[in-house]
Amino acid sequence: MKNQEHIAPVSVVIVNHNAGSILADCLRLIEGQVRELILVDNGSDKGALDEIVEKSKFDCDFKLLRLKGNIGFAAACNIGIGACTQDAVLLLNPDCLVSKNLVGRLWKGLESDPGVGMVGGFLQNEDQTEQRGGRRCIPTPGLALAPGFGVEFLARIWPKLFLDFNLNEQPLPIAPVQVEAISGACMMLRRTALVDTGLMDDGFFLHCEDLDLCLRFRNNGWSILFEPQARVTHIKGVCGRRKPLFVEWHKHKGMVRFYNKHFRSEYPAILSLLVFLGVWMRFAVIAIFSLASLRKISAAASATADESVQEFGVEHPELENFEKSGPPIGVIGASSFVGRALLPLLIEKQCRVTAFSRRSQRSDNPRLVWEKIETPDSETGSTMPNWVSLCPLPILADLLPQIAARGAMRLVAVSSTSRFTKIDSGDPAERRLARDLAEAEEEILLWAGQNGVEVVILRPTLIYDGVGDKNIALISSFIRRWKWFPILAPGSGLRQPLHVSDVALTCAAALSPSAKAGVYDLSGGETLSYREMVARIFVWEGLPQRILEVPSWLLHIAVPLLRILPRFRGLSVAVFDRMNEDMVFHHVNAAEALGFKPRNFDVRRGE
């Protein structure tokens, strides 16, 4: 176990209920930041945790508390808190992926003033936008009106009447600020404040227990901080995805309990009745729409056998040969290295493929026809309802009118997580790339809405095949030639290499008419540091590991000189700076919607 003197005296409590594989990522990212980790299994399925715990290596004191059944989030948190021994307690949801030094930043906020009782971090969605609920006001009946009934937009017209108690639409502060409430998904609590105020109210089974605790802390004179630099990616709904109505029931029940506990005596009886009716009317509407959606999904699944469009993907491995001819599919950028993986897959599935490329090509396969990229137009092109785009997204945006003219009904477009990882790059060209990707995505989604086209946008991380890619293959080529590789020390930035075959499989799965349209991040099946990634490539090449740690000042001198040579014209200092930046995305949504199951990082040729 590592020396813990430099680690803040914090215990983390994670309450798990069938969170699945994302829990392993949560544990891996948090355990090195705390002195004690308490994992409370709140009635998960039998055996659901065994493999995750066995494979996890903890550099802190670890305790696993197994509960016989689901006793509710608040009650389970209280049991976990009771087992803690450190000065502060961090409540963390199992579907939270924390940033580096998150605990240190929260602890610093807690220690900034002895009157601070709790600190919350910046909760972000997978696209790095701020999530609702991370910072908010206490939802009095008046403030809860707009979000409770989904009319937040009216706040722009009557802000005093329809003000939203969530503050995510407000400008983001640059330093810690006091707020009325934070989210229980990531909440650091001072132990002395907990002793003074009391634990969570276990009368709340799920939802609103964090608001109740925040209000009680404030009533006891403890202040609450929001730390904008402590970032947490919160993959909402992972634990409750199998029981959405169960979750909604307890959420609305919690709303009523929260109101009755804190505001019933302060408002007229008629308002209490209106609140009660409003909450349960809202639940009824949600339940009706949820049931209707389930019936729609069921009907779609039943009708699939009668469709001429075939189902793709790893969820249907038994469909080796189709009796009917597959759908006509246009593939733009088919000569790319992703295209070279996708075309054989589609042809194997008996699809009729028209491959578009900048260069004329011939095919002896009757199911594959090549056309030049300029040719798709409304006059000579045949109707083609299904499309896959592997070309740069800004180029695809320019081709949208031609795709629409050929009767497009579904479009699968491959974008990139560079939209987020390069937005703040020191290289202007990389910042332009990130901006162009964002603008192209918005243009494509707008076009889809106007033309009634179902669009699936895939954002893969670092794609490789070890031969034709511009990532791993280039590193491998450098190592083979020079027998060493330079990194900006320590090379600790996390990476998730994604095999090209997994991207191709997901493109095929997204063509299915039952695949839900949307934007999905795709990441590799394994997360590892940049240094470890390079070390594995040395093993692949059968060479001794020689990683040269280059100081930053030398890179800033050498890179501009190397760019004089044509071969290194595209080299940038930003490439080295990112070696110590985490580029981690989660693929939970893609796994659920598209059957995405990426392999671990393996760069052996022929794989």
C-alpha positions as CSV (number, residue, x, y, z in Angstrom):
1,M,0.0,0.0,0.0
2,K,1.3,3.4,-0.9
3,N,2.3,6.1,1.6
4,Q,-0.9,8.0,2.4
5,E,0.6,11.0,4.1
6,H,0.2,13.2,1.0
7,I,-3.5,12.0,0.6
8,A,-6.3,14.0,2.2
9,P,-7.9,12.3,5.2
10,V,-11.0,11.4,3.3
11,S,-13.2,8.2,3.2
12,V,-15.2,7.6,0.1
13,V,-18.6,5.9,0.4
14,I,-20.0,4.3,-2.9
15,V,-23.4,2.8,-2.8
16,N,-23.8,0.3,-5.6
17,H,-26.9,-1.3,-7.0
18,N,-26.2,-3.2,-10.2
19,A,-24.1,-0.5,-11.7
20,G,-22.2,-3.0,-13.8
21,S,-18.9,-2.4,-15.5
22,I,-18.8,1.4,-14.9
23,L,-18.3,0.7,-11.2
24,A,-14.9,-0.7,-12.1
25,D,-13.9,2.5,-13.8
26,C,-15.3,4.5,-10.8
27,L,-13.2,2.5,-8.3
28,R,-10.1,2.7,-10.4
29,L,-10.2,6.5,-10.7
30,I,-11.1,7.3,-7.1
31,E,-9.1,4.7,-5.0
32,G,-5.7,6.4,-5.3
33,Q,-7.2,9.8,-4.1
34,V,-8.5,8.7,-0.7
35,R,-7.3,6.9,2.4
36,E,-10.3,4.7,2.8
37,L,-12.9,3.2,0.4
38,I,-16.2,1.9,1.6
39,L,-18.2,0.0,-1.0
40,V,-21.8,-0.7,0.1
41,D,-23.5,-3.2,-2.1
42,N,-27.2,-2.3,-1.8
43,G,-28.9,-5.6,-2.9
44,S,-27.2,-6.1,-6.3
45,D,-27.8,-9.3,-8.2
46,K,-25.9,-12.3,-6.9
47,G,-22.3,-12.4,-8.1
48,A,-22.6,-9.0,-9.8
49,L,-19.7,-7.5,-7.8
50,D,-17.4,-10.5,-7.4
51,E,-15.3,-10.1,-10.6
52,I,-15.1,-6.4,-10.3
53,V,-13.7,-6.6,-6.7
54,E,-11.4,-9.4,-7.5
55,K,-9.8,-7.5,-10.4
56,S,-9.5,-4.2,-8.5
57,K,-6.2,-3.3,-6.8
58,F,-6.7,-0.9,-3.9
59,D,-4.0,1.3,-2.6
60,C,-6.1,2.4,0.3
61,D,-8.1,0.7,3.1
62,F,-11.0,-1.1,1.5
63,K,-14.2,-2.4,3.0
64,L,-17.0,-4.1,1.3
65,L,-20.4,-4.1,3.0
66,R,-23.0,-6.4,1.5
67,L,-26.6,-5.7,2.3
68,K,-29.2,-8.4,1.9
69,G,-31.6,-6.2,-0.1
70,N,-32.1,-2.7,-1.5
71,I,-32.8,-0.6,1.6
72,G,-32.7,2.7,-0.2
73,F,-29.8,5.1,-1.0
74,A,-30.0,7.2,2.1
75,A,-30.0,4.2,4.5
76,A,-27.2,2.5,2.6
77,C,-25.1,5.8,2.7
78,N,-25.6,6.0,6.5
79,I,-24.3,2.4,6.9
80,G,-21.3,3.3,4.8
81,I,-20.7,6.6,6.8
82,G,-20.8,4.6,10.0
83,A,-17.9,2.5,8.8
84,C,-15.7,5.5,8.0
85,T,-12.7,6.5,10.1
86,Q,-11.4,9.7,8.3
87,D,-12.0,13.4,8.9
88,A,-14.3,13.8,5.9
89,V,-16.6,11.6,3.9
90,L,-17.1,11.7,0.1
91,L,-20.4,10.3,-1.1
92,L,-19.9,9.2,-4.7
93,N,-22.3,7.6,-7.1
94,P,-20.9,4.4,-8.8
95,D,-21.7,6.0,-12.2
96,C,-19.3,8.9,-11.6
97,L,-15.9,9.1,-13.3
98,V,-13.7,11.5,-11.4
99,S,-10.9,13.7,-12.6
100,K,-7.4,13.8,-11.2
101,N,-7.1,15.5,-7.9
102,L,-10.8,15.8,-7.5
103,V,-10.6,14.8,-3.8
104,G,-7.7,17.2,-3.2
105,R,-9.7,20.1,-4.6
106,L,-12.8,19.3,-2.6
107,W,-10.7,18.8,0.5
108,K,-9.1,22.2,-0.1
109,G,-12.5,23.8,-0.3
110,L,-13.6,22.1,3.0
111,E,-10.5,23.3,4.7
112,S,-10.8,26.9,3.4
113,D,-13.1,27.8,6.3
114,P,-14.0,25.9,9.4
115,G,-17.6,26.9,8.8
116,V,-17.8,25.0,5.5
117,G,-19.8,21.8,6.1
118,M,-19.9,20.3,2.6
119,V,-18.4,20.8,-0.9
120,G,-19.7,19.6,-4.2
121,G,-17.9,19.3,-7.6
122,F,-18.7,20.2,-11.2
123,L,-21.0,17.5,-12.5
124,Q,-20.7,17.2,-16.2
125,N,-22.4,15.1,-18.9
126,E,-20.4,12.9,-21.3
127,D,-20.2,15.8,-23.7
128,Q,-18.6,17.8,-20.9
129,T,-21.6,20.2,-20.6
130,E,-22.7,21.0,-17.0
131,Q,-25.3,18.7,-15.7
132,R,-28.5,19.8,-13.9
133,G,-28.5,19.5,-10.2
134,G,-24.8,19.9,-9.4
135,R,-25.4,23.4,-8.0
136,R,-28.9,24.7,-7.1
137,C,-31.1,26.6,-4.8
138,I,-33.3,24.9,-2.3
139,P,-36.5,24.1,-4.3
140,T,-39.2,25.9,-2.5
141,P,-42.7,25.3,-3.9
142,G,-42.3,28.5,-6.0
143,L,-38.9,27.6,-7.4
144,A,-39.9,24.0,-8.1
145,L,-42.8,25.0,-10.3
146,A,-41.0,25.4,-13.6
147,P,-38.7,22.3,-13.6
148,G,-41.4,20.2,-12.0
149,F,-43.7,20.7,-14.9
150,G,-41.0,21.1,-17.6
151,V,-41.7,24.7,-18.4
152,E,-38.2,26.1,-17.6
153,F,-38.2,28.1,-20.9
154,L,-40.9,30.4,-19.4
155,A,-38.3,31.8,-17.1
156,R,-37.0,33.8,-20.1
157,I,-40.4,35.5,-20.3
158,W,-41.3,35.7,-16.5
159,P,-38.1,35.1,-14.6
160,K,-39.5,35.9,-11.2
161,L,-42.4,33.5,-11.6
162,F,-40.8,30.6,-13.4
163,L,-37.2,30.8,-12.1
164,D,-35.4,27.4,-12.2
165,F,-33.8,26.3,-8.9
166,N,-31.0,24.5,-10.9
167,L,-28.1,26.9,-11.6
168,N,-26.4,25.1,-14.5
169,E,-27.7,27.7,-17.0
170,Q,-26.0,30.5,-14.9
171,P,-22.4,31.6,-15.7
172,L,-19.9,29.2,-14.3
173,P,-17.8,30.7,-11.5
174,I,-14.0,30.6,-11.7
175,A,-13.5,30.0,-8.0
176,P,-15.4,28.1,-5.2
177,V,-18.7,29.8,-4.3
178,Q,-21.4,29.3,-1.7
179,V,-24.6,27.7,-2.9
180,E,-27.7,26.5,-1.2
181,A,-27.5,22.9,-2.3
182,I,-25.3,20.4,-4.2
183,S,-25.8,16.9,-5.5
184,G,-25.5,13.7,-3.5
185,A,-23.8,12.2,-6.5
186,C,-20.5,13.9,-5.4
187,M,-20.7,15.4,-2.0
188,M,-17.8,15.8,0.5
189,L,-19.0,16.1,4.1
190,R,-17.1,17.3,7.2
191,R,-17.4,14.6,9.9
192,T,-18.0,17.2,12.7
193,A,-20.8,18.8,10.7
194,L,-22.4,15.4,10.2
195,V,-22.2,14.8,14.0
196,D,-23.8,18.2,14.5
197,T,-26.6,17.9,11.9
198,G,-27.2,14.2,11.8
199,L,-27.0,11.6,9.0
200,M,-29.2,11.3,6.0
201,D,-32.9,10.9,6.5
202,D,-33.5,7.2,5.6
203,G,-37.2,8.0,5.1
204,F,-36.1,9.1,1.6
205,F,-35.7,5.9,-0.4
206,L,-34.3,7.5,-3.5
207,H,-33.9,11.2,-4.5
208,C,-34.3,14.4,-2.4
209,E,-32.3,13.0,0.5
210,D,-29.4,15.2,-0.6
211,L,-31.6,18.3,-0.7
212,D,-32.9,17.5,2.8
213,L,-29.3,17.1,4.1
214,C,-28.2,20.4,2.5
215,L,-31.2,22.3,4.0
216,R,-30.5,20.8,7.5
217,F,-26.8,21.7,7.2
218,R,-27.7,25.3,6.3
219,N,-30.2,25.5,9.1
220,N,-27.5,24.5,11.5
221,G,-25.2,27.3,10.3
222,W,-22.9,25.2,8.0
223,S,-22.1,26.7,4.6
224,I,-22.0,24.7,1.3
225,L,-19.4,25.3,-1.4
226,F,-19.5,24.5,-5.1
227,E,-16.0,23.9,-6.6
228,P,-16.0,24.4,-10.4
229,Q,-12.6,23.0,-10.9
230,A,-13.4,19.6,-9.3
231,R,-14.9,17.8,-12.3
232,V,-16.9,14.6,-12.3
233,T,-18.5,12.9,-15.4
234,H,-21.8,11.6,-14.2
235,I,-23.3,8.8,-16.4
236,K,-26.9,9.3,-15.1
237,G,-29.4,6.5,-14.7
238,V,-27.0,3.5,-14.8
239,C,-28.3,1.9,-11.6
240,G,-31.9,2.6,-12.4
241,R,-32.1,1.8,-16.1
242,R,-33.7,-1.6,-15.5
243,K,-36.5,-0.1,-13.3
244,P,-37.3,3.4,-14.7
245,L,-40.8,3.5,-13.2
246,F,-39.6,2.3,-9.8
247,V,-37.1,5.1,-9.8
248,E,-39.7,7.7,-10.9
249,W,-42.1,6.5,-8.2
250,H,-39.6,7.0,-5.4
251,K,-38.4,10.3,-6.9
252,H,-41.8,11.8,-6.8
253,K,-42.5,10.2,-3.4
254,G,-39.3,11.9,-2.2
255,M,-40.6,15.3,-3.6
256,V,-43.7,15.0,-1.5
257,R,-41.8,14.0,1.6
258,F,-39.4,16.9,1.2
259,Y,-42.2,19.4,0.9
260,N,-44.2,18.0,3.8
261,K,-41.1,17.9,6.0
262,H,-39.9,21.5,5.4
263,F,-42.6,23.7,3.9
264,R,-46.0,22.3,4.7
265,S,-46.4,24.4,7.8
266,E,-45.2,27.6,6.0
267,Y,-47.8,27.6,3.2
268,P,-51.6,27.5,3.1
269,A,-53.4,24.1,3.1
270,I,-54.7,24.7,-0.4
271,L,-51.1,25.0,-1.8
272,S,-50.2,21.8,-0.1
273,L,-53.0,20.1,-1.9
274,L,-52.0,21.6,-5.2
275,V,-48.4,20.5,-4.7
276,F,-49.5,16.9,-3.9
277,L,-51.8,16.8,-6.9
278,G,-49.1,18.3,-9.2
279,V,-46.4,15.9,-8.2
280,W,-48.5,12.8,-8.8
281,M,-50.0,14.2,-12.0
282,R,-46.5,14.6,-13.2
283,F,-45.7,11.0,-12.3
284,A,-48.8,9.8,-14.1
285,V,-47.8,11.6,-17.3
286,I,-44.2,10.1,-17.1
287,A,-45.6,6.7,-16.4
288,I,-48.0,6.8,-19.4
289,F,-45.2,7.9,-21.8
290,S,-42.8,5.3,-20.4
291,L,-45.3,2.5,-20.9
292,A,-46.2,3.8,-24.4
293,S,-42.5,3.8,-25.2
294,L,-42.0,0.3,-24.0
295,R,-44.9,-0.9,-26.1
296,K,-43.4,0.9,-29.1
297,I,-40.1,-0.8,-28.6
298,S,-41.8,-4.2,-28.2
299,A,-43.8,-3.7,-31.4
300,A,-40.7,-2.6,-33.3
301,A,-38.9,-5.7,-32.2
302,S,-41.8,-7.9,-33.2
303,A,-42.0,-6.3,-36.6
304,T,-38.3,-6.7,-37.4
305,A,-38.8,-10.2,-38.9
306,D,-41.0,-8.7,-41.6
307,E,-38.5,-5.9,-42.6
308,S,-36.3,-6.2,-45.6
309,V,-33.7,-4.2,-43.7
310,Q,-31.6,-6.6,-41.6
311,E,-30.4,-6.3,-38.0
312,F,-26.7,-6.0,-37.5
313,G,-24.3,-6.2,-34.6
314,V,-22.9,-8.6,-32.0
315,E,-26.3,-9.1,-30.3
316,H,-27.4,-11.3,-33.3
317,P,-24.4,-13.6,-33.9
318,E,-26.8,-16.4,-35.2
319,L,-27.6,-14.4,-38.3
320,E,-24.7,-15.7,-40.3
321,N,-26.6,-15.7,-43.6
322,F,-29.7,-13.7,-44.6
323,E,-32.3,-15.3,-46.7
324,K,-33.3,-11.9,-48.1
325,S,-31.2,-9.4,-49.8
326,G,-29.8,-6.7,-47.5
327,P,-30.5,-3.0,-47.7
328,P,-28.9,-0.7,-50.2
329,I,-26.2,1.2,-48.3
330,G,-24.0,4.1,-49.4
331,V,-20.6,4.3,-47.7
332,I,-18.8,7.7,-48.0
333,G,-15.1,7.5,-47.4
334,A,-15.1,3.8,-48.1
335,S,-11.4,3.7,-49.0
336,S,-10.4,4.9,-45.4
337,F,-8.9,2.3,-43.1
338,V,-12.3,2.2,-41.2
339,G,-14.0,1.6,-44.6
340,R,-11.7,-1.3,-45.3
341,A,-12.9,-2.9,-42.2
342,L,-16.6,-2.1,-42.7
343,L,-17.1,-3.1,-46.4
344,P,-16.3,-6.8,-45.9
345,L,-18.6,-6.9,-42.9
346,L,-21.5,-5.4,-44.9
347,I,-21.0,-7.6,-47.9
348,E,-20.8,-10.7,-45.6
349,K,-24.2,-9.6,-44.3
350,Q,-25.5,-9.8,-47.9
351,C,-25.9,-6.0,-48.2
352,R,-25.8,-4.1,-51.5
353,V,-23.1,-1.5,-51.0
354,T,-22.3,1.6,-53.1
355,A,-18.8,2.8,-52.0
356,F,-18.0,6.4,-52.6
357,S,-14.4,7.6,-52.9
358,R,-12.3,10.4,-54.4
359,R,-10.6,7.9,-56.7
360,S,-12.3,5.5,-59.2
361,Q,-12.1,1.9,-58.2
362,R,-13.4,-1.4,-59.5
363,S,-14.9,-4.4,-57.8
364,D,-15.5,-7.9,-58.9
365,N,-18.1,-8.5,-56.2
366,P,-21.7,-8.0,-57.5
367,R,-22.7,-6.6,-54.2
368,L,-20.1,-3.8,-54.2
369,V,-20.2,-0.8,-56.6
370,W,-17.7,2.0,-56.5
371,E,-18.6,5.6,-57.4
372,K,-16.5,8.8,-57.2
373,I,-17.5,11.1,-54.4
374,E,-18.7,13.8,-56.8
375,T,-21.3,11.6,-58.5
376,P,-24.2,11.2,-55.9
377,D,-26.9,13.6,-57.3
378,S,-30.6,13.6,-57.7
379,E,-30.5,13.0,-61.5
380,T,-28.4,10.0,-62.0
381,G,-28.2,8.4,-58.5
382,S,-30.5,5.6,-57.5
383,T,-32.6,5.8,-54.3
384,M,-30.4,4.9,-51.3
385,P,-32.1,5.1,-47.8
386,N,-29.1,4.1,-45.7
387,W,-25.8,5.8,-45.4
388,V,-22.5,5.5,-43.5
389,S,-20.1,8.4,-43.6
390,L,-16.4,7.8,-42.7
391,C,-15.1,11.0,-44.2
392,P,-14.3,14.1,-42.2
393,L,-17.5,15.6,-40.8
394,P,-17.2,19.0,-42.4
395,I,-17.0,17.3,-45.8
396,L,-20.1,15.3,-45.0
397,A,-21.9,18.5,-44.1
398,D,-21.3,19.8,-47.6
399,L,-22.7,16.5,-49.1
400,L,-26.0,16.6,-47.2
401,P,-28.1,18.0,-50.0
402,Q,-26.9,15.2,-52.3
403,I,-27.6,12.5,-49.7
404,A,-31.1,13.9,-49.1
405,A,-31.8,13.9,-52.9
406,R,-31.1,10.2,-53.0
407,G,-33.8,9.5,-50.4
408,A,-31.7,9.2,-47.2
409,M,-33.7,7.9,-44.2
410,R,-30.8,6.9,-41.9
411,L,-27.3,8.3,-41.6
412,V,-24.5,6.9,-39.5
413,A,-21.7,9.5,-39.3
414,V,-18.3,8.9,-37.6
415,S,-17.1,12.0,-35.8
416,S,-14.4,12.1,-33.1
417,T,-13.8,12.8,-29.5
418,S,-11.3,15.4,-30.7
419,R,-14.2,17.7,-30.6
420,F,-13.6,17.9,-26.9
421,T,-10.0,16.9,-26.4
422,K,-8.6,19.6,-28.7
423,I,-10.9,22.5,-28.0
424,D,-8.3,24.1,-25.7
425,S,-5.2,22.9,-27.6
426,G,-2.2,25.2,-27.8
427,D,-2.2,24.5,-31.6
428,P,-4.6,26.8,-33.5
429,A,-5.1,24.1,-36.2
430,E,-6.3,21.7,-33.6
431,R,-8.6,24.3,-32.1
432,R,-10.1,24.8,-35.5
433,L,-10.5,21.1,-36.0
434,A,-12.5,20.9,-32.7
435,R,-14.6,23.9,-33.7
436,D,-15.2,22.5,-37.2
437,L,-16.3,19.2,-35.7
438,A,-18.7,20.8,-33.3
439,E,-20.2,23.0,-36.1
440,A,-20.5,20.1,-38.5
441,E,-22.3,18.0,-35.9
442,E,-24.8,20.8,-35.2
443,E,-25.4,21.3,-38.9
444,I,-26.0,17.5,-39.5
445,L,-28.4,17.2,-36.6
446,L,-30.3,20.3,-37.8
447,W,-30.5,18.9,-41.3
448,A,-31.7,15.6,-40.0
449,G,-34.5,17.3,-38.1
450,Q,-35.6,19.3,-41.1
451,N,-35.5,16.3,-43.5
452,G,-36.9,13.6,-41.2
453,V,-33.6,11.6,-41.3
454,E,-32.6,9.4,-38.4
455,V,-28.9,10.2,-37.6
456,V,-26.5,8.3,-35.4
457,I,-23.3,10.2,-34.7
458,L,-20.4,8.1,-33.3
459,R,-17.5,9.8,-31.5
460,P,-14.7,7.2,-31.3
461,T,-11.5,7.7,-29.2
462,L,-8.1,6.8,-30.6
463,I,-8.8,4.3,-33.5
464,Y,-6.1,1.8,-34.4
465,D,-5.4,-1.3,-36.4
466,G,-1.7,-1.2,-36.0
467,V,-1.1,-1.0,-39.7
468,G,-3.0,1.8,-41.5
469,D,-4.0,4.1,-38.7
470,K,-2.4,7.5,-37.9
471,N,-2.0,6.8,-34.2
472,I,-0.6,3.4,-33.1
473,A,0.8,2.6,-36.5
474,L,2.9,5.8,-36.5
475,I,4.2,5.1,-33.0
476,S,5.1,1.6,-34.1
477,S,6.8,2.8,-37.2
478,F,8.9,5.2,-35.2
479,I,9.9,2.5,-32.7
480,R,10.9,0.1,-35.5
481,R,13.1,2.6,-37.1
482,W,14.7,4.3,-34.1
483,K,14.4,1.7,-31.4
484,W,13.3,4.3,-28.9
485,F,10.3,6.7,-28.4
486,P,10.1,10.2,-26.9
487,I,7.5,11.2,-24.3
488,L,6.8,14.3,-22.3
489,A,7.3,13.0,-18.7
490,P,5.7,11.3,-17.0
491,G,3.3,10.3,-19.8
492,S,0.5,9.7,-17.4
493,G,-2.4,10.8,-19.5
494,L,-5.1,8.1,-19.8
495,R,-6.0,6.6,-23.2
496,Q,-8.7,4.2,-24.5
497,P,-7.4,2.8,-27.8
498,L,-10.3,1.5,-29.9
499,H,-9.8,-1.2,-32.5
500,V,-11.0,-0.4,-36.0
501,S,-13.1,-3.6,-36.1
502,D,-15.1,-2.5,-33.2
503,V,-15.9,0.8,-34.9
504,A,-16.9,-1.0,-38.1
505,L,-19.2,-3.4,-36.1
506,T,-20.8,-0.4,-34.4
507,C,-21.4,1.4,-37.7
508,A,-23.2,-1.7,-39.0
509,A,-25.3,-2.0,-35.8
510,A,-26.3,1.6,-36.0
511,L,-27.8,1.0,-39.5
512,S,-30.5,-1.2,-37.8
513,P,-33.9,0.5,-37.9
514,S,-34.4,-0.3,-34.2
515,A,-31.1,1.4,-33.2
516,K,-31.9,4.6,-31.4
517,A,-30.8,7.8,-33.2
518,G,-28.5,9.9,-31.2
519,V,-24.9,10.8,-30.4
520,Y,-22.7,8.1,-28.8
521,D,-19.1,8.2,-27.5
522,L,-17.1,5.1,-28.3
523,S,-14.1,4.2,-26.2
524,G,-11.8,1.1,-26.1
525,G,-12.4,-1.7,-23.7
526,E,-9.3,-0.8,-21.6
527,T,-8.0,2.4,-20.1
528,L,-4.2,2.8,-19.8
529,S,-1.6,5.5,-19.5
530,Y,0.1,6.9,-22.5
531,R,3.4,5.4,-21.3
532,E,1.9,2.0,-20.8
533,M,0.4,2.2,-24.3
534,V,3.8,2.9,-25.8
535,A,5.4,0.2,-23.7
536,R,3.0,-2.4,-25.1
537,I,4.0,-1.4,-28.6
538,F,7.6,-2.1,-27.8
539,V,6.5,-5.6,-26.7
540,W,4.5,-6.0,-30.0
541,E,7.6,-5.1,-32.0
542,G,9.8,-7.5,-29.9
543,L,12.1,-4.7,-28.9
544,P,13.5,-3.7,-25.5
545,Q,11.6,-0.8,-23.9
546,R,13.5,2.5,-24.5
547,I,11.2,5.4,-23.6
548,L,13.1,8.7,-23.6
549,E,11.7,11.4,-21.3
550,V,12.1,14.7,-23.0
551,P,11.8,18.0,-21.0
552,S,9.3,20.5,-22.1
553,W,11.8,23.2,-23.0
554,L,13.7,20.9,-25.4
555,L,10.4,20.0,-27.2
556,H,9.6,23.7,-27.7
557,I,13.0,24.1,-29.4
558,A,13.1,20.8,-31.3
559,V,9.5,20.6,-32.7
560,P,9.7,23.9,-34.7
561,L,13.0,22.8,-36.2
562,L,11.6,19.3,-37.2
563,R,8.6,21.0,-38.8
564,I,10.9,22.4,-41.5
565,L,11.2,18.8,-42.8
566,P,8.2,17.7,-45.0
567,R,7.8,14.5,-43.0
568,F,7.3,16.3,-39.7
569,R,5.3,19.3,-41.1
570,G,2.2,18.3,-39.1
571,L,4.1,17.8,-35.8
572,S,2.9,20.0,-32.9
573,V,4.0,20.6,-29.3
574,A,0.4,20.0,-28.4
575,V,0.8,16.4,-29.3
576,F,3.3,16.0,-26.5
577,D,1.4,18.2,-24.1
578,R,-1.6,15.8,-24.4
579,M,0.6,12.8,-23.3
580,N,-0.2,14.0,-19.7
581,E,-3.8,14.8,-20.3
582,D,-6.6,12.3,-19.7
583,M,-8.8,11.6,-22.7
584,V,-11.3,9.3,-21.1
585,F,-14.9,8.8,-22.4
586,H,-17.5,6.2,-21.4
587,H,-19.5,4.0,-23.8
588,V,-22.4,3.0,-21.5
589,N,-25.0,4.5,-23.8
590,A,-23.5,2.9,-26.9
591,A,-23.4,-0.4,-25.2
592,E,-27.1,-0.2,-24.3
593,A,-28.3,1.2,-27.6
594,L,-25.9,-0.4,-30.2
595,G,-24.6,-3.5,-28.4
596,F,-21.1,-2.0,-28.4
597,K,-18.6,-4.3,-26.7
598,P,-15.0,-3.1,-27.4
599,R,-12.0,-5.4,-27.0
600,N,-9.0,-4.6,-24.8
601,F,-5.9,-2.9,-26.3
602,D,-4.1,-5.5,-28.5
603,V,-1.7,-4.3,-31.2
604,R,-0.6,-7.6,-32.6
605,R,-0.7,-7.8,-36.3
606,G,-3.5,-9.7,-37.9
607,E,-5.9,-9.1,-35.0
